[in-house]
Amino acid sequence: MGYKITVLCENTVPVPGLIGEHGFAAYVETPESVLLFDTGQGFGLVQNSLRLKKDLSKVDKLVLSHGHFDHTGGMLAFLGVRGPCPVVAHPDVLLERFRYMLMGPVERPVSIGLPWKEAYLVTRGAQFQWVESFAEIAPDVFLSGEVPRRTDFETGDPKFVVRSNGDWTPDPFRDDYSLALKTPKGLVVLLGCAHAGLINILDHLTNRSGESRVYAVLGGTHLGFSPAAQLDKTIEALKRFDVQILAVSHCTGQAPIVRLSAEFGSRFAFAPVGYVLEVDG
């Protein structure tokens, strides 16, 4: 058996019978383990897993990319099927998170964090395993840990904020995690939203894993919320990795998707619910 990633939750669906929602989740099968990466909002996870014949009860670990509702909202639905399960994440997934949104005539902070308290999730079977650094969480499956911010163009979205000392401050997104599968063809990198910056993430994972080849990148890039200049520099930097499959979705945004498709041609793919990426073991 090789490596197989199936998108279970995403904003769009290509065929009837599946549910689209603003969010992301992927079912990750490796030769030795089964992981669930994020859970979406919770509307489509179970239905889509049944439709796509991906058994949530076989998941060895749930991995959370960060603490936003559209990546954690399906935890209760997942635990209802799976029962008690290890949940690998950064402790900051529990932080109250907000984003400035237009509410009437003005923008104000709106709560967008994890919908439930830790204690309640624990009673439902969440067995939290807090990890803050790069780690191998299953054979040939690496968790990014906290990603150093080293590029000068990946500045993040200032509308994401947290409360600090009674004031609103930019969300540091220490908990923005990605996965890297070490395959014979190189790394397969799975993103949640890439709040840490796509190039920061790829640099970090190649440096820490010891594998310089990036065969595939799958998931959200958050380029849809970034300045045009950042997209230009991201594309320029991305080309040096010689990625063979660039399968983006979720928060990438329609305009950046069109641009990425034009730049990467046959190596580009859109990854809605039901998209499958396979690599021989």
C-alpha positions in Angstrom: 0.0 0.0 0.0 1.2 3.5 -0.8 0.0 6.9 0.4 -3.5 8.2 -0.3 -5.1 11.5 0.7 -8.8 12.0 0.2 -10.5 15.4 0.7 -13.5 15.0 2.9 -14.5 18.6 3.6 -14.0 21.7 1.4 -15.9 24.6 0.1 -17.0 23.0 -3.2 -18.3 19.6 -4.4 -17.9 18.2 -8.0 -20.7 15.6 -7.9 -24.2 15.1 -6.3 -24.4 13.4 -3.0 -21.5 15.2 -1.4 -21.7 18.3 1.0 -19.7 21.4 0.5 -18.9 23.8 3.4 -16.4 26.5 4.1 -13.8 24.4 5.8 -11.3 21.6 5.3 -10.6 18.0 6.3 -8.6 15.2 4.7 -8.4 11.5 5.2 -4.8 10.4 5.1 -3.8 6.8 4.5 -0.2 5.6 4.7 1.4 2.2 4.7 1.2 2.1 8.5 -1.4 4.5 9.7 -4.6 6.4 9.1 -4.9 10.0 10.1 -7.7 12.6 9.9 -6.3 16.1 9.2 -8.9 18.6 10.4 -12.7 18.1 10.5 -14.3 21.0 8.6 -17.3 22.7 10.3 -19.1 19.5 11.0 -21.9 19.6 8.4 -20.3 17.3 5.8 -17.6 15.2 7.5 -19.7 12.1 8.3 -21.9 12.2 5.2 -18.9 12.7 2.9 -16.9 10.0 4.6 -19.7 7.5 4.0 -20.2 8.6 0.4 -16.5 8.3 -0.3 -16.1 5.1 1.7 -13.6 6.4 4.2 -14.1 4.8 7.6 -13.7 7.3 10.4 -13.6 4.6 12.9 -10.2 3.5 11.6 -8.5 6.8 12.2 -5.5 6.4 14.5 -5.1 10.1 15.2 -6.8 13.4 14.5 -4.4 16.2 13.6 -5.6 19.8 13.9 -4.0 22.4 11.6 -5.1 25.3 13.8 -8.0 26.4 16.0 -10.5 28.0 13.6 -14.1 26.7 13.6 -13.9 25.7 9.9 -11.2 23.2 10.8 -12.3 22.0 14.2 -16.1 22.3 14.1 -16.5 18.7 13.1 -14.7 17.3 16.1 -17.9 16.2 17.9 -19.2 14.5 14.8 -15.9 12.7 14.3 -15.7 11.6 17.9 -19.3 10.4 17.8 -18.2 7.9 15.1 -14.7 7.1 16.2 -15.1 7.2 20.0 -12.0 8.3 22.1 -9.1 9.3 19.9 -5.7 11.0 20.2 -5.9 14.6 19.0 -2.5 16.1 18.0 -2.3 19.9 18.1 -0.6 23.0 19.4 -2.1 24.1 22.7 -3.0 27.5 21.1 -5.9 25.7 19.3 -7.8 26.5 22.5 -7.3 30.3 22.3 -10.2 32.6 21.6 -9.8 33.7 18.0 -11.4 36.6 16.2 -11.5 38.2 12.7 -12.6 41.7 11.9 -15.7 41.4 9.7 -18.1 43.9 8.3 -21.1 43.9 10.7 -23.5 46.7 9.6 -21.7 49.9 8.8 -18.4 49.0 10.6 -16.0 46.1 11.0 -15.8 44.5 14.4 -14.1 41.3 15.8 -16.2 38.2 15.4 -15.4 34.9 17.2 -14.1 32.2 14.8 -12.3 29.9 17.2 -12.9 26.3 18.4 -16.6 26.0 19.2 -16.2 24.1 22.4 -14.2 24.2 25.6 -11.4 21.7 26.2 -13.1 20.0 29.1 -16.2 19.3 27.1 -14.2 17.8 24.2 -12.3 15.6 26.7 -15.6 14.2 28.0 -16.5 13.3 24.4 -13.3 11.4 23.9 -10.7 13.9 22.7 -7.3 12.8 24.0 -5.2 15.9 23.4 -1.5 15.5 22.7 0.1 18.9 22.8 3.1 19.2 20.4 4.9 22.5 19.8 7.9 21.4 17.7 8.6 19.4 14.5 7.8 15.8 15.2 7.3 12.4 13.6 3.8 11.5 14.7 3.5 8.3 12.7 6.0 6.4 10.5 7.2 8.9 7.8 4.5 11.4 8.8 5.9 14.6 10.1 4.1 17.5 11.9 5.5 20.9 11.2 5.4 22.2 14.7 5.7 26.0 15.1 6.9 27.4 11.7 9.6 30.2 11.8 8.5 33.3 9.8 11.5 34.1 7.7 10.2 35.4 4.4 9.7 39.1 4.1 6.6 38.9 1.9 4.4 36.5 3.9 3.0 39.1 6.2 -0.3 37.4 7.2 -3.8 38.8 7.5 -4.0 41.7 10.0 -7.8 41.1 10.4 -7.1 38.0 12.5 -6.8 39.0 16.1 -6.6 37.7 19.7 -7.2 39.4 23.0 -4.0 40.3 24.8 -3.8 42.5 28.0 -7.3 43.9 27.3 -6.5 44.9 23.7 -6.7 43.4 20.2 -3.4 42.2 18.8 -2.5 40.3 15.6 -3.0 36.5 15.9 0.5 35.0 16.0 -0.8 31.7 14.7 1.8 29.6 16.6 -0.6 26.7 16.1 -0.6 26.9 12.3 0.5 23.3 11.5 1.0 21.3 8.3 1.8 17.6 7.6 4.6 16.2 5.5 4.4 12.6 4.2 7.9 11.3 3.3 7.3 9.3 0.2 9.6 7.7 -2.4 8.8 10.7 -4.7 9.5 13.3 -2.1 7.4 15.2 0.4 3.7 15.4 0.1 2.7 18.5 2.1 -0.8 18.8 3.5 -1.9 22.4 4.5 -4.8 23.6 6.6 -4.7 27.3 5.8 -1.0 28.1 5.6 -1.3 31.1 7.9 2.4 30.7 8.6 3.1 31.4 4.9 3.3 28.7 2.2 7.0 29.3 1.5 7.9 29.5 5.2 6.2 26.1 5.6 7.9 24.4 2.7 11.3 25.8 3.8 10.8 24.6 7.3 9.6 21.1 6.3 12.4 20.5 3.8 15.0 21.6 6.3 13.7 19.6 9.2 12.7 16.4 7.4 16.0 16.1 5.5 14.1 15.7 2.2 14.6 18.5 -0.2 12.1 17.2 -2.9 8.5 18.4 -2.6 6.4 16.2 -4.8 3.0 17.6 -4.0 1.3 20.3 -2.0 -2.4 20.0 -1.1 -4.8 22.2 0.8 -5.5 25.8 1.6 -2.9 28.5 1.0 -4.8 31.7 2.2 -3.5 33.5 -0.8 -7.1 34.7 -1.5 -6.7 37.1 1.5 -3.2 38.2 0.7 -1.9 41.2 -1.3 -1.2 40.8 -5.0 2.5 41.4 -4.4 2.6 38.4 -2.0 1.1 36.2 -4.7 3.8 37.2 -7.2 6.6 36.5 -4.8 5.0 33.2 -3.6 4.8 31.9 -7.2 8.4 32.9 -7.8 9.6 31.1 -4.7 7.3 28.1 -5.2 8.9 27.4 -8.6 12.3 26.6 -7.0 10.7 23.7 -5.2 9.8 22.1 -8.6 6.4 20.8 -7.1 4.9 18.2 -9.4 1.3 18.4 -8.1 -0.1 21.7 -6.7 -3.6 20.8 -5.5 -5.0 23.9 -3.8 -8.5 24.7 -2.5 -10.4 26.2 0.5 -9.0 29.6 1.3 -6.8 29.9 -1.7 -9.3 32.2 -3.5 -10.7 32.2 -7.0 -8.3 34.8 -8.5 -5.2 33.2 -7.1 -6.4 29.8 -8.3 -6.7 31.1 -11.8 -3.2 32.5 -11.6 -1.7 29.4 -10.1 -3.3 27.3 -12.8 -1.9 29.5 -15.5 1.6 29.4 -14.0 1.8 25.7 -13.2 -0.2 24.3 -16.1 -0.5 20.5 -16.0 1.0 20.4 -12.5 -1.9 22.3 -11.1 -5.1 20.7 -9.7 -8.1 22.0 -7.8 -8.9 19.9 -4.8 -12.6 19.9 -3.8 -14.5 17.3 -1.8 -13.6 13.9 -3.2 -10.2 14.9 -4.6 -7.7 12.0 -4.2 -4.0 12.2 -4.3 -2.1 8.9 -4.4 1.6 8.1 -4.3 3.1 4.7 -4.5 4.8 3.5 -1.3 
